[in-house]
Amino acid sequence: MAETLAGLPSAPVDYAAVPRVTYSSPGTASVGLGEAEARARGHEVDVNTMPLTAVAKGMVHGRGGMVKVVAEGGGGQVLGVHMVGPHVSEMIAESQLIVGWDAQPSDVARHIHAHPTLSEAVGEAFLTLAGRGLHQQ
């Protein structure tokens, strides 16, 4: 790392917290652990998948897609976020912060996502895991 070469303190890179994006149609973006990987590492997980078409902007785009959140069971920290659909490469930054800061679904559920946007589906996925879903139960 450049910090080490400059004599500055540096933390090791958490490669699971580095966002991964595939520029394709549909696009894909993810950060953190997938459901199978989380279970293989011994985590009990809660998972929610939110279709992008469940929010107004997703219906306008009409191209499908989804947001999937993997969290430690019982309201624990978010372990991973995975997206497929239009513009997901632009939406992954928020999820990188959520995973990197060990946030819980209830931490994210307190924040409002602008309407109408595709990122509303991200917010809704966390609201549902926090027990406050608007379009899901």
C-alpha positions in Angstrom: 0.0 0.0 0.0 1.1 3.6 -0.6 0.6 4.4 3.0 3.1 1.8 4.1 5.7 3.1 1.6 5.1 6.6 2.9 5.7 5.4 6.5 2.1 5.9 7.5 0.0 3.4 9.5 -2.3 1.3 7.3 -4.9 -1.3 7.9 -5.0 -4.6 5.9 -7.4 -4.6 3.0 -10.6 -6.4 3.7 -11.2 -7.9 0.3 -14.7 -9.0 1.1 -15.6 -5.3 1.6 -14.4 -4.3 -1.8 -17.3 -3.8 -4.2 -17.4 -6.1 -7.2 -19.2 -4.8 -10.3 -19.8 -6.5 -13.7 -20.7 -4.0 -16.4 -23.2 -6.0 -18.4 -26.9 -6.1 -19.2 -28.2 -6.7 -16.7 -25.5 -5.3 -14.5 -24.3 -7.0 -11.3 -22.8 -5.6 -8.1 -22.0 -7.1 -4.8 -20.0 -6.5 -1.6 -19.4 -8.8 1.3 -20.4 -12.4 1.7 -22.9 -14.4 -0.3 -25.5 -16.5 1.5 -23.7 -19.8 0.9 -20.3 -18.4 1.9 -21.8 -16.9 5.1 -23.4 -20.2 6.0 -20.1 -22.1 5.2 -18.3 -19.7 7.6 -20.7 -20.7 10.4 -23.1 -17.8 10.3 -26.8 -18.2 11.0 -28.2 -15.8 8.4 -31.4 -13.8 7.6 -31.8 -13.1 3.9 -34.1 -10.8 2.1 -34.5 -10.4 -1.7 -36.3 -7.3 -2.9 -37.3 -7.1 -6.6 -36.4 -3.8 -8.2 -39.9 -3.8 -9.8 -41.5 -3.5 -6.4 -40.5 0.2 -6.4 -41.8 2.9 -8.7 -38.6 3.6 -10.6 -38.1 -0.2 -11.1 -41.5 -0.4 -12.7 -40.7 2.5 -15.0 -37.4 0.8 -16.1 -39.3 -2.4 -16.5 -36.1 -4.4 -16.7 -36.4 -6.6 -13.6 -33.6 -7.1 -11.2 -33.2 -7.4 -7.4 -31.4 -6.5 -4.2 -30.4 -9.4 -1.9 -29.2 -8.6 1.7 -27.5 -11.3 3.8 -27.3 -10.4 7.5 -26.3 -12.2 10.7 -29.5 -13.8 12.1 -31.6 -12.1 14.7 -30.9 -8.5 13.5 -27.1 -8.8 13.5 -24.6 -7.1 11.2 -25.0 -7.0 7.4 -22.6 -9.6 5.9 -23.3 -8.9 2.2 -25.4 -7.1 -0.4 -25.9 -8.4 -4.0 -27.7 -6.7 -6.8 -28.7 -7.5 -10.4 -30.4 -5.0 -12.7 -30.0 -1.6 -14.3 -27.7 1.0 -12.7 -26.6 -1.3 -9.8 -23.0 -0.3 -10.4 -24.1 3.2 -9.2 -26.0 1.8 -6.2 -23.3 -0.4 -4.6 -21.4 2.4 -2.8 -24.0 2.7 0.0 -23.8 -1.1 0.6 -20.0 -1.0 0.8 -20.3 1.5 3.7 -23.0 -0.7 5.3 -20.8 -3.8 5.2 -17.6 -2.0 5.9 -19.0 -0.4 9.1 -20.6 -3.6 10.4 -24.1 -1.9 10.3 -27.2 -3.8 11.2 -30.4 -3.7 9.1 -32.0 -1.6 11.9 -29.2 1.0 11.4 -30.0 1.4 7.7 -33.8 1.2 8.2 -33.7 4.6 10.0 -32.6 6.4 6.9 -34.9 7.5 4.1 -34.2 6.6 0.5 -35.3 9.2 -2.1 -38.5 8.5 -4.1 -38.7 7.6 -6.9 -35.3 5.9 -7.2 -34.0 2.4 -7.7 -32.2 2.7 -4.4 -35.5 2.6 -2.7 -35.3 -1.2 -3.2 -32.1 -1.2 -1.2 -33.8 0.7 1.7 -36.8 -1.6 1.5 -34.7 -4.7 1.7 -33.2 -3.4 5.0 -36.6 -2.2 6.3 -38.0 -5.7 5.8 -35.0 -7.3 7.6 -35.6 -4.8 10.5 -39.2 -5.9 10.7 -40.6 -2.7 9.1 -41.2 -3.5 5.5 -43.5 -1.3 3.4 -43.9 -3.6 0.4 -42.8 -6.8 1.9 -43.4 -8.6 5.2 
